[in-house]
Amino acid sequence: MTSTALHSEAEPSNPPGQAQPSSVRSRFVPRMPGPRWLGWLGASVVALFAGALRFFNLGEPDRIYFDETYYATDAYALWRFGYEHDTLEDSDALLAQGDPNIWDGGGDFIVHPPVGKWMIALGDWLYSVMPFGASVTPEGWRTASALAGMISVLILVRLATRMTRSLLLGCTAGLVLALDGLHFTLSRIAMVDIFLTLWILAGFTCLVIDRDRTRERLARLGEAGTDLAAVGWLGMRWWRLAAGLCFGLAIGTKWSALFFVAAFGLLTVAWDYGARRSVGQQRPVGRWFGFDAVPAFFQTVVVAGIVYLVSWSGWLFTRGGYNRDFADGLVPGWVPDFLGEPARALWSLVDYHGRMMDFHSNLSSDHSYISAPWEWLVMRTPVMFHYQGQAVGCDSGDCVTSVVSIGTPVVWWVGIIALVVMFGWWVTFRDWRAGAVLLAVAAGWLPWFAYPDRPMFLFYALPFLPFLVLAVVLMLGLLMGAGEDSPRFAPYLRALGGVVFGVVLLLVIAHFSYLYPVLSAYPVPEESWRDRLWFDVWIYGRDAS
């Protein structure tokens, strides 16, 4: 990484009607660090490291635990029937014994869309076709989560490299995410939050690539002698279509993705407006609205809506799902059959969504590990996914195993400082990267404050974790490039920044290593286990008081 890798990247500002092609090329599209193969090699190595951590002893605990009781069985039902199915009371124990005969009754009422569960089912299938695999096992229903965790690390490395033009910072971002305890534990359990995080991160990455491609197009037009002040349509935006696909899959995993889609939809058209202003377009609102904003709505929101509807295909094209027959008899008899059945299915789906919304609106719980949004950044109340006393596997007879879903505190606590730095950077220089990171964290965090009576948990913060990590590496990049405009002090400031970079990275590695036994169901003496959980609230939650 060069010291100028994180120079301020506010939009270049040319006098109206005087866009300069060379300026557009140098400011809009800084060169990616090369060679290209090295960037992909670095990303792959970091992702494989993350995958090794996540797949090692993936079958522990060797039973259904925490919310796997819902998601693992629902995923298996989708695989078998195309819709969520009622199960026997002892279904968890039956699955733990390898008995797949767990069904009772008919369709089961569920409160989250099906994409995440379809992905868990895909993991079941992938594991079952392996030479050592079986139809339904803990490794099988957790395979997709581990893959999603590994792929999200790969995507973050590429995204951070693109945003900073630094392979060092890109790989650092992936390494920090790989070593975060919250991301680690949710990559090793059959829950849907890791898939929500994956699709949100992938969609945002597509928009950043679209931003670069659009500016490259403007640069090429300028070099070809085109009057940039009069440019209208900027060509087909395939990467924005890809973002719409990812956002549809995110919403199809959890509805909370809607907050991100709204924020990122505004962000991508704001980038387009800034690009038009920067190349000297006078009064660009008309071109921006007609050529950028309106197509962006269809490419992201409409495409996401179509993908979301398609994600319900298993429920729509079968007859056994919960509430599937709600609209039977409500469609007039004169409606042709080829229209009547789709109408009944969609009407039933709309009613089903109303029931799901009622559930979320009236949800209440006295769970010990409920965590308010203000607590998430400071890691006040993690969730004890699994605990077993008198465990075997260590020299001491007094051993325990646990899965405490807590973020690596060093990452989150440094992240708080990084967010403050990003805010100052954006206010001072209007750097697009700082603004994007702040908006993403806000979209994943602030809306939850509007529901103070709803029970919430720390793992709700997972979707904005990659952006918190981006804030950390952007801050470290600024420190290592500090003083670049001050030749007298530059070497000393950059050396100090390098020291801070090294210290933070070593602290992250050390803290994750220290917490690893309590995150991974690894048997340790109870005294050692308690030493790693510094506060009573990390063990007992609200019951600590």
C-alpha positions as CSV (number, residue, x, y, z in Angstrom):
1,M,0.0,0.0,0.0
2,T,1.3,3.5,-0.8
3,S,0.8,6.4,1.5
4,T,-1.6,8.0,-0.9
5,A,-3.9,5.0,-1.0
6,L,-6.5,6.8,1.1
7,H,-6.2,10.3,-0.3
8,S,-9.5,12.1,0.1
9,E,-12.0,11.0,-2.6
10,A,-14.7,13.6,-2.6
11,E,-16.2,14.0,-6.0
12,P,-13.9,16.0,-8.3
13,S,-15.3,19.4,-9.1
14,N,-14.8,20.9,-12.5
15,P,-16.1,24.3,-13.6
16,P,-19.5,24.0,-15.4
17,G,-18.9,23.2,-19.1
18,Q,-15.1,22.6,-18.5
19,A,-14.8,19.0,-17.7
20,Q,-11.2,17.7,-18.2
21,P,-10.9,14.1,-19.5
22,S,-7.6,13.5,-17.8
23,S,-9.0,14.8,-14.5
24,V,-11.9,12.4,-14.8
25,R,-9.7,9.5,-15.4
26,S,-7.3,10.2,-12.5
27,R,-9.9,11.2,-10.0
28,F,-12.9,9.0,-10.9
29,V,-11.1,5.7,-11.5
30,P,-7.9,5.3,-9.5
31,R,-6.1,2.2,-10.6
32,M,-6.7,-1.0,-8.7
33,P,-3.6,-2.5,-7.1
34,G,-2.0,-5.0,-9.4
35,P,-1.4,-7.5,-10.7
36,R,-5.1,-8.6,-10.7
37,W,-4.2,-12.3,-9.9
38,L,-2.5,-11.2,-6.8
39,G,-5.6,-9.5,-5.5
40,W,-7.7,-12.6,-6.0
41,L,-5.0,-14.7,-4.5
42,G,-4.9,-12.6,-1.4
43,A,-8.7,-12.7,-1.1
44,S,-8.8,-16.5,-1.6
45,V,-6.1,-17.1,1.0
46,V,-8.0,-15.0,3.7
47,A,-11.3,-16.6,2.7
48,L,-9.8,-20.2,3.0
49,F,-8.4,-19.3,6.4
50,A,-11.9,-18.1,7.5
51,G,-13.4,-21.3,6.0
52,A,-10.9,-23.5,7.9
53,L,-11.9,-21.9,11.2
54,R,-15.6,-22.3,10.5
55,F,-15.6,-25.9,9.2
56,F,-13.2,-27.3,11.8
57,N,-15.4,-29.3,14.3
58,L,-18.5,-27.9,12.6
59,G,-20.5,-30.8,14.0
60,E,-20.0,-29.6,17.6
61,P,-22.4,-29.4,19.4
62,D,-23.6,-32.6,17.9
63,R,-27.2,-31.8,18.4
64,I,-29.7,-29.1,17.5
65,Y,-29.1,-26.0,19.6
66,F,-30.7,-22.6,20.1
67,D,-32.8,-21.5,17.0
68,E,-31.6,-24.4,14.9
69,T,-34.7,-26.0,16.4
70,Y,-36.7,-23.8,13.9
71,Y,-34.4,-23.2,11.0
72,A,-32.8,-26.7,10.6
73,T,-36.2,-28.4,10.7
74,D,-37.8,-25.8,8.4
75,A,-35.0,-26.2,5.9
76,Y,-35.4,-29.9,5.9
77,A,-39.2,-29.5,5.4
78,L,-38.5,-27.2,2.4
79,W,-36.2,-29.8,0.9
80,R,-38.8,-32.5,1.4
81,F,-42.1,-30.7,0.7
82,G,-41.5,-27.3,-0.7
83,Y,-43.0,-25.6,2.4
84,E,-42.4,-25.5,6.2
85,H,-44.1,-28.5,7.9
86,D,-45.3,-29.3,11.4
87,T,-43.0,-31.6,13.3
88,L,-43.3,-34.0,16.2
89,E,-42.5,-32.7,19.7
90,D,-39.3,-34.7,20.0
91,S,-38.1,-33.8,16.5
92,D,-34.8,-32.3,17.8
93,A,-33.9,-35.6,19.5
94,L,-34.9,-37.6,16.5
95,L,-32.7,-35.6,14.1
96,A,-29.8,-35.8,16.6
97,Q,-30.2,-39.6,16.3
98,G,-30.3,-39.4,12.5
99,D,-34.0,-40.2,12.2
100,P,-35.6,-38.1,9.5
101,N,-39.1,-39.1,10.3
102,I,-40.1,-36.0,12.3
103,W,-43.3,-34.9,10.6
104,D,-46.7,-34.3,12.0
105,G,-49.8,-32.6,10.8
106,G,-49.5,-30.2,7.8
107,G,-48.1,-26.8,7.0
108,D,-46.4,-24.9,9.8
109,F,-46.8,-21.1,10.5
110,I,-43.4,-19.4,10.0
111,V,-42.4,-15.8,10.6
112,H,-39.5,-15.3,8.2
113,P,-39.3,-15.6,4.4
114,P,-37.8,-18.8,3.0
115,V,-34.5,-17.8,1.3
116,G,-32.2,-18.5,4.3
117,K,-33.9,-21.8,4.9
118,W,-33.6,-22.8,1.3
119,M,-29.9,-22.1,1.6
120,I,-29.6,-24.3,4.7
121,A,-31.4,-27.0,2.8
122,L,-28.9,-26.6,-0.1
123,G,-26.2,-27.2,2.5
124,D,-28.0,-30.3,3.6
125,W,-28.0,-31.5,0.1
126,L,-24.4,-30.7,-0.6
127,Y,-23.3,-32.5,2.5
128,S,-25.5,-35.5,1.7
129,V,-23.8,-36.1,-1.7
130,M,-20.3,-36.0,-0.3
131,P,-18.6,-39.4,0.1
132,F,-18.6,-39.1,3.9
133,G,-21.9,-37.2,4.2
134,A,-25.4,-38.3,5.3
135,S,-28.9,-37.0,4.7
136,V,-29.5,-34.9,7.8
137,T,-26.6,-34.2,10.3
138,P,-25.4,-31.2,12.3
139,E,-22.5,-30.8,9.7
140,G,-25.1,-30.9,6.9
141,W,-27.5,-28.3,8.3
142,R,-24.5,-26.0,9.2
143,T,-22.6,-26.4,5.9
144,A,-24.4,-23.5,4.1
145,S,-23.8,-21.1,7.0
146,A,-20.0,-21.9,7.0
147,L,-19.9,-21.4,3.3
148,A,-21.7,-18.1,3.6
149,G,-19.3,-16.9,6.3
150,M,-16.3,-17.8,4.1
151,I,-17.8,-16.2,1.0
152,S,-18.7,-13.0,2.9
153,V,-15.0,-12.7,3.9
154,L,-13.9,-13.1,0.3
155,I,-16.4,-10.4,-0.8
156,L,-15.3,-8.0,1.9
157,V,-11.6,-8.4,0.9
158,R,-12.5,-7.5,-2.7
159,L,-14.8,-4.7,-1.6
160,A,-12.3,-3.1,0.8
161,T,-9.5,-3.4,-1.9
162,R,-11.7,-1.6,-4.4
163,M,-12.7,1.1,-1.9
164,T,-9.1,1.7,-0.7
165,R,-7.1,0.7,-3.8
166,S,-5.0,-1.2,-1.3
167,L,-4.5,-5.0,-1.2
168,L,-3.1,-4.7,2.4
169,L,-6.2,-3.0,3.7
170,G,-8.5,-5.3,1.7
171,C,-6.9,-8.4,3.2
172,T,-6.9,-6.8,6.6
173,A,-10.7,-6.2,6.4
174,G,-11.3,-9.9,5.5
175,L,-9.0,-11.1,8.3
176,V,-10.7,-8.9,10.9
177,L,-14.1,-10.2,9.8
178,A,-12.9,-13.8,9.9
179,L,-11.7,-13.2,13.5
180,D,-14.8,-11.6,14.8
181,G,-16.6,-13.9,17.3
182,L,-20.2,-12.9,16.3
183,H,-19.5,-13.6,12.6
184,F,-17.7,-16.8,13.6
185,T,-20.5,-18.3,15.8
186,L,-23.2,-17.3,13.3
187,S,-21.3,-19.0,10.5
188,R,-21.4,-22.3,12.5
189,I,-25.1,-22.5,13.3
190,A,-28.2,-23.1,11.2
191,M,-29.7,-19.6,11.5
192,V,-30.4,-17.2,8.7
193,D,-28.6,-14.1,9.9
194,I,-25.4,-15.0,8.1
195,F,-27.2,-15.3,4.8
196,L,-28.9,-11.9,5.4
197,T,-25.4,-10.4,6.0
198,L,-24.0,-12.2,2.9
199,W,-26.7,-10.8,0.5
200,I,-26.6,-7.3,1.9
201,L,-22.8,-7.2,1.6
202,A,-22.9,-8.7,-1.9
203,G,-25.6,-6.1,-3.0
204,F,-23.6,-3.2,-1.7
205,T,-20.4,-4.5,-3.4
206,C,-22.3,-4.7,-6.7
207,L,-23.3,-1.0,-6.3
208,V,-19.7,0.0,-5.6
209,I,-18.5,-1.9,-8.8
210,D,-21.4,-0.1,-10.7
211,R,-20.1,3.2,-9.4
212,D,-16.6,2.4,-10.7
213,R,-17.9,1.2,-14.0
214,T,-20.0,4.3,-14.5
215,R,-17.1,6.5,-13.9
216,E,-14.9,4.5,-16.2
217,R,-17.5,5.0,-18.9
218,L,-17.4,8.7,-18.4
219,A,-13.6,8.7,-18.5
220,R,-13.6,6.8,-21.8
221,L,-16.2,9.2,-23.3
222,G,-14.0,12.1,-22.3
223,E,-10.9,10.6,-23.8
224,A,-12.9,10.0,-27.0
225,G,-13.6,13.7,-27.2
226,T,-17.3,13.5,-26.1
227,D,-18.7,16.6,-24.5
228,L,-19.2,15.3,-21.0
229,A,-21.5,18.2,-20.1
230,A,-24.1,16.8,-22.4
231,V,-23.9,13.1,-21.7
232,G,-27.2,11.4,-21.0
233,W,-27.6,7.6,-20.9
234,L,-24.6,5.9,-19.4
235,G,-25.4,2.4,-20.8
236,M,-26.9,-0.7,-19.3
237,R,-26.1,-1.1,-15.6
238,W,-25.7,-4.8,-15.2
239,W,-24.0,-4.5,-11.8
240,R,-27.0,-2.6,-10.5
241,L,-29.3,-5.3,-11.7
242,A,-27.1,-7.8,-9.8
243,A,-27.5,-5.6,-6.7
244,G,-31.3,-5.8,-7.1
245,L,-31.0,-9.6,-7.3
246,C,-28.9,-9.7,-4.1
247,F,-31.3,-7.3,-2.3
248,G,-34.3,-9.5,-3.3
249,L,-32.5,-12.5,-1.7
250,A,-31.7,-10.5,1.4
251,I,-35.3,-9.4,1.8
252,G,-36.3,-13.1,1.2
253,T,-34.1,-14.0,4.1
254,K,-35.3,-11.3,6.6
255,W,-37.5,-8.3,6.2
256,S,-35.0,-6.1,8.1
257,A,-33.1,-6.0,4.8
258,L,-35.6,-3.4,3.6
259,F,-33.8,-0.8,5.6
260,F,-30.6,-1.4,3.8
261,V,-32.3,-1.5,0.4
262,A,-33.9,1.9,1.0
263,A,-30.6,3.4,2.1
264,F,-28.5,1.9,-0.7
265,G,-31.1,2.8,-3.3
266,L,-30.7,6.4,-2.4
267,L,-26.9,6.1,-2.2
268,T,-26.5,4.7,-5.7
269,V,-28.5,7.5,-7.3
270,A,-26.7,10.1,-5.2
271,W,-23.4,8.8,-6.6
272,D,-24.8,9.2,-10.1
273,Y,-25.8,12.8,-9.4
274,G,-22.4,13.6,-8.0
275,A,-20.8,12.1,-11.1
276,R,-22.8,14.3,-13.4
277,R,-22.1,17.4,-11.4
278,S,-18.4,16.5,-11.3
279,V,-18.0,16.4,-15.1
280,G,-19.4,19.8,-15.5
281,Q,-23.1,19.2,-16.3
282,Q,-25.2,22.3,-15.6
283,R,-28.6,21.6,-14.1
284,P,-28.2,17.8,-14.3
285,V,-31.4,17.0,-12.5
286,G,-33.4,16.1,-15.6
287,R,-30.7,13.8,-17.0
288,W,-30.1,12.3,-13.6
289,F,-33.8,11.6,-13.0
290,G,-34.6,10.2,-16.4
291,F,-31.4,8.3,-17.1
292,D,-30.2,7.3,-13.6
293,A,-32.9,7.5,-10.8
294,V,-35.9,6.0,-12.6
295,P,-33.9,3.1,-14.1
296,A,-32.3,2.6,-10.7
297,F,-35.7,2.1,-9.1
298,F,-36.5,-0.7,-11.5
299,Q,-33.1,-2.2,-11.4
300,T,-33.0,-2.5,-7.6
301,V,-36.5,-2.2,-6.1
302,V,-38.6,-3.8,-8.8
303,V,-36.0,-6.6,-9.4
304,A,-35.7,-7.2,-5.7
305,G,-39.5,-7.5,-5.5
306,I,-39.6,-10.0,-8.3
307,V,-36.9,-12.1,-6.7
308,Y,-38.7,-12.0,-3.4
309,L,-41.9,-13.3,-4.9
310,V,-40.0,-16.0,-6.7
311,S,-38.4,-17.1,-3.5
312,W,-41.9,-18.2,-2.3
313,S,-42.2,-20.6,-5.2
314,G,-42.2,-23.7,-3.0
315,W,-45.2,-22.4,-1.1
316,L,-47.0,-21.0,-4.1
317,F,-46.7,-24.1,-6.4
318,T,-47.7,-26.6,-3.7
319,R,-50.9,-26.9,-1.8
320,G,-49.9,-28.0,1.7
321,G,-48.3,-24.9,3.1
322,Y,-49.8,-23.0,6.0
323,N,-52.6,-20.6,4.9
324,R,-52.2,-21.8,1.3
325,D,-55.9,-22.4,0.9
326,F,-57.0,-19.1,2.5
327,A,-58.4,-17.6,-0.7
328,D,-60.1,-20.8,-2.0
329,G,-63.7,-19.9,-2.8
330,L,-63.0,-16.1,-2.6
331,V,-62.1,-15.7,-6.3
332,P,-65.3,-15.4,-8.4
333,G,-66.3,-18.4,-10.4
334,W,-66.3,-16.6,-13.7
335,V,-62.5,-16.1,-13.5
336,P,-60.8,-18.6,-15.8
337,D,-58.9,-21.4,-14.1
338,F,-55.5,-20.3,-15.6
339,L,-56.0,-16.9,-13.8
340,G,-58.0,-18.1,-10.8
341,E,-55.3,-20.3,-9.2
342,P,-52.6,-17.7,-9.4
343,A,-55.0,-15.1,-8.0
344,R,-55.9,-17.4,-5.1
345,A,-52.3,-18.2,-4.4
346,L,-51.2,-14.5,-4.3
347,W,-54.3,-13.5,-2.2
348,S,-53.4,-16.2,0.3
349,L,-49.8,-15.1,0.3
350,V,-50.8,-11.5,1.0
351,D,-52.9,-12.6,3.9
352,Y,-50.1,-14.8,5.2
353,H,-47.8,-11.7,5.2
354,G,-50.4,-9.9,7.3
355,R,-50.3,-12.7,9.8
356,M,-46.5,-12.6,9.8
357,M,-46.5,-8.8,10.4
358,D,-49.0,-9.2,13.3
359,F,-46.6,-11.7,14.9
360,H,-43.6,-9.4,14.7
361,S,-45.7,-6.4,15.8
362,N,-47.0,-8.2,18.9
363,L,-43.9,-10.2,19.8
364,S,-42.9,-10.3,23.4
365,S,-40.4,-12.3,25.4
366,D,-38.6,-12.5,28.8
367,H,-35.5,-14.1,27.4
368,S,-32.4,-13.8,29.5
369,Y,-30.2,-12.6,26.7
370,I,-32.4,-9.8,25.3
371,S,-30.2,-6.9,24.2
372,A,-31.2,-3.3,23.4
373,P,-29.7,-1.7,20.3
374,W,-27.6,0.7,22.3
375,E,-25.8,-2.3,23.9
376,W,-24.7,-3.9,20.6
377,L,-21.6,-1.8,19.8
378,V,-20.2,-2.2,23.3
379,M,-21.0,-6.0,23.4
380,R,-22.9,-5.7,26.6
381,T,-25.2,-8.7,26.4
382,P,-24.1,-11.6,24.1
383,V,-26.3,-14.7,23.7
384,M,-25.4,-18.0,25.2
385,F,-26.3,-20.3,22.3
386,H,-25.1,-23.4,24.0
387,Y,-23.8,-24.5,27.4
388,Q,-23.0,-27.9,28.8
389,G,-21.5,-28.5,32.2
390,Q,-19.5,-31.7,33.2
391,A,-18.3,-32.0,29.6
392,V,-15.6,-34.5,28.6
393,G,-12.5,-33.8,26.6
394,C,-10.1,-32.1,28.9
395,D,-7.7,-33.2,31.7
396,S,-9.7,-31.6,34.5
397,G,-12.9,-33.3,35.5
398,D,-14.7,-30.0,35.9
399,C,-15.1,-29.0,32.3
400,V,-17.7,-27.1,30.3
401,T,-18.4,-26.4,26.6
402,S,-20.2,-23.3,25.3
403,V,-21.1,-21.3,22.3
404,V,-21.3,-17.7,23.4
405,S,-22.3,-15.5,20.5
406,I,-20.2,-12.4,21.1
407,G,-18.3,-10.2,18.8
408,T,-14.6,-9.9,19.4
409,P,-14.7,-6.9,21.7
410,V,-11.5,-5.3,20.4
411,V,-13.1,-5.2,16.9
412,W,-16.3,-3.5,18.1
413,W,-14.7,-1.2,20.6
414,V,-12.2,0.0,18.0
415,G,-15.1,0.2,15.6
416,I,-16.8,2.9,17.8
417,I,-13.7,5.0,17.5
418,A,-13.6,4.4,13.7
419,L,-17.2,5.5,13.3
420,V,-16.4,8.8,15.0
421,V,-13.4,9.2,12.7
422,M,-15.6,8.4,9.6
423,F,-18.1,11.0,10.7
424,G,-15.3,13.6,11.0
425,W,-13.8,12.6,7.7
426,W,-17.1,12.8,5.9
427,V,-18.0,16.2,7.4
428,T,-14.6,17.6,6.6
429,F,-13.9,16.1,3.1
430,R,-17.3,14.6,2.0
431,D,-15.4,11.4,1.2
432,W,-17.9,9.0,-0.4
433,R,-16.4,6.0,1.4
434,A,-16.9,7.4,4.9
435,G,-20.4,8.5,4.0
436,A,-21.3,5.0,2.6
437,V,-20.0,3.2,5.7
438,L,-21.8,5.5,8.0
439,L,-25.1,5.1,6.0
440,A,-24.8,1.3,6.0
441,V,-24.2,1.1,9.8
442,A,-27.1,3.5,10.4
443,A,-29.4,1.4,8.2
444,G,-28.6,-1.7,10.1
445,W,-28.6,-0.2,13.6
446,L,-30.8,2.9,14.0
447,P,-34.2,1.5,12.8
448,W,-34.2,-0.9,15.7
449,F,-34.4,2.0,18.1
450,A,-38.0,2.6,16.8
451,Y,-39.1,-0.7,18.4
452,P,-38.2,-0.3,22.1
453,D,-40.7,-2.9,23.3
454,R,-39.7,-5.6,20.9
455,P,-37.3,-8.3,22.2
456,M,-34.0,-8.0,20.3
457,F,-30.7,-9.8,20.4
458,L,-27.1,-9.0,19.8
459,F,-26.9,-11.1,16.6
460,Y,-29.3,-8.6,15.0
461,A,-26.2,-6.4,14.6
462,L,-24.4,-8.9,12.3
463,P,-25.6,-7.4,9.0
464,F,-23.8,-4.1,9.7
465,L,-20.6,-5.7,11.0
466,P,-18.8,-5.8,7.6
467,F,-19.3,-2.0,7.4
468,L,-18.0,-1.5,10.9
469,V,-14.9,-3.5,9.8
470,L,-14.7,-1.2,6.7
471,A,-14.7,1.8,9.0
472,V,-11.8,0.3,11.1
473,V,-9.6,-0.4,8.0
474,L,-10.4,3.0,6.5
475,M,-9.3,4.6,9.8
476,L,-6.1,2.5,9.8
477,G,-5.4,3.5,6.2
478,L,-5.8,7.1,7.1
479,L,-3.4,6.7,10.0
480,M,-0.8,5.1,7.8
481,G,-1.1,7.8,5.2
482,A,-1.2,10.6,7.7
483,G,0.9,13.6,7.0
484,E,1.3,12.9,3.3
485,D,0.9,16.7,2.6
486,S,3.4,17.6,5.3
487,P,6.9,16.4,4.1
488,R,8.5,17.4,7.4
489,F,6.4,15.2,9.6
490,A,5.2,12.6,7.1
491,P,7.7,9.8,7.9
492,Y,7.0,10.0,11.7
493,L,3.3,10.1,11.3
494,R,3.2,7.2,8.9
495,A,5.5,5.2,11.2
496,L,3.1,5.9,14.1
497,G,0.2,4.8,11.9
498,G,2.0,1.6,11.0
499,V,2.6,0.9,14.7
500,V,-1.1,1.5,15.5
501,F,-2.1,-0.8,12.5
502,G,0.1,-3.6,13.8
503,V,-1.1,-3.2,17.4
504,V,-4.8,-3.3,16.5
505,L,-4.3,-6.4,14.3
506,L,-2.4,-8.2,16.9
507,L,-5.0,-7.4,19.5
508,V,-7.8,-8.7,17.3
509,I,-5.8,-12.0,16.7
510,A,-5.0,-12.4,20.4
511,H,-8.5,-11.6,21.6
512,F,-10.2,-14.0,19.2
513,S,-7.7,-16.8,20.1
514,Y,-8.4,-16.2,23.8
515,L,-12.2,-16.4,23.2
516,Y,-12.1,-19.3,20.8
517,P,-12.8,-22.1,23.3
518,V,-16.0,-20.3,24.6
519,L,-17.1,-19.6,21.0
520,S,-16.6,-23.1,19.5
521,A,-17.9,-25.6,22.1
522,Y,-14.3,-26.6,22.9
523,P,-14.1,-28.3,26.3
524,V,-12.1,-26.3,28.9
525,P,-11.9,-26.2,32.7
526,E,-14.8,-24.2,34.2
527,E,-12.3,-21.7,35.8
528,S,-10.6,-21.0,32.5
529,W,-14.0,-20.7,30.9
530,R,-15.1,-18.1,33.4
531,D,-11.8,-16.2,33.0
532,R,-12.6,-15.6,29.4
533,L,-16.0,-14.2,30.0
534,W,-15.1,-11.0,31.8
535,F,-18.5,-9.9,33.0
536,D,-21.3,-11.7,34.7
537,V,-23.7,-10.3,32.0
538,W,-21.7,-12.2,29.4
539,I,-22.6,-15.4,31.2
540,Y,-26.1,-14.9,32.7
541,G,-27.5,-12.1,30.6
542,R,-30.1,-10.1,32.3
543,D,-30.2,-12.6,35.1
544,A,-26.7,-11.4,36.2
545,S,-28.3,-8.7,38.3
